[in-house]
Amino acid sequence: MPNNIIDEILQIKDVLPKKQQKLCNYLVMNYEQVGVMTVAELAQAADVGTTTVMRLIQTLGRPSYGAFKKELL
């Protein structure tokens, strides 16, 4: 069952830039695996840059990638 951060991602993804939308789609489909990935691994798996990952985390209002991952677990 998706958690609150997944719901947040689904609510905002359509107004984001294309690369961030691509990352959102990856996160929604693979959120269980993201909890053990580094920023670089997530970026590579989603076929986006690490900057895109960090921008999305900022857009979601999370202070860090670590905080973001904790919410996914």
C-alpha positions as CSV (number, residue, x, y, z in Angstrom):
1,M,0.0,0.0,0.0
2,P,1.5,3.3,-1.0
3,N,2.5,5.7,1.8
4,N,2.1,9.5,2.1
5,I,5.2,10.4,0.2
6,I,4.1,8.3,-2.8
7,D,0.7,10.1,-2.7
8,E,2.5,13.4,-2.6
9,I,4.6,12.4,-5.7
10,L,1.5,11.3,-7.5
11,Q,-0.2,14.7,-6.8
12,I,2.6,16.9,-8.1
13,K,4.3,14.9,-10.8
14,D,2.2,16.2,-13.7
15,V,3.3,19.8,-13.2
16,L,7.0,18.9,-12.9
17,P,9.6,19.1,-15.6
18,K,9.9,16.0,-17.8
19,K,13.0,14.5,-16.2
20,Q,11.4,14.9,-12.7
21,Q,8.2,13.3,-14.0
22,K,10.3,10.4,-15.3
23,L,11.9,10.1,-11.9
24,C,8.5,10.2,-10.2
25,N,7.2,7.4,-12.4
26,Y,10.3,5.3,-11.4
27,L,9.8,6.1,-7.7
28,V,6.1,5.1,-7.8
29,M,6.8,1.8,-9.5
30,N,10.0,0.9,-7.5
31,Y,9.7,2.7,-4.1
32,E,10.5,-0.4,-2.1
33,Q,13.9,-0.7,-3.8
34,V,14.8,3.0,-3.6
35,G,15.3,2.7,0.2
36,V,18.7,0.9,-0.3
37,M,19.9,3.0,-3.3
38,T,22.4,5.9,-3.3
39,V,21.5,9.1,-5.1
40,A,23.7,8.0,-8.0
41,E,22.2,4.5,-8.2
42,L,18.7,6.0,-8.2
43,A,19.6,8.5,-10.9
44,Q,21.1,5.8,-13.0
45,A,18.2,3.4,-12.5
46,A,15.7,6.1,-13.4
47,D,17.8,7.4,-16.3
48,V,18.1,10.9,-14.9
49,G,20.9,13.0,-13.4
50,T,21.7,13.2,-9.8
51,T,20.8,16.9,-9.9
52,T,17.2,15.8,-10.9
53,V,17.0,13.6,-7.9
54,M,18.1,16.3,-5.6
55,R,15.8,18.9,-7.2
56,L,12.8,16.5,-6.7
57,I,13.7,16.0,-3.1
58,Q,13.8,19.8,-2.6
59,T,10.5,20.2,-4.4
60,L,9.0,17.7,-2.0
61,G,10.3,19.8,0.9
62,R,12.6,17.1,2.3
63,P,15.9,18.3,3.9
64,S,18.0,15.5,2.5
65,Y,18.1,12.3,0.4
66,G,18.4,10.3,3.7
67,A,15.2,11.8,5.1
68,F,13.4,11.1,1.8
69,K,14.5,7.5,1.9
70,K,13.3,7.0,5.5
71,E,9.9,8.1,4.4
72,L,9.8,5.5,1.6
73,L,10.5,2.6,4.0
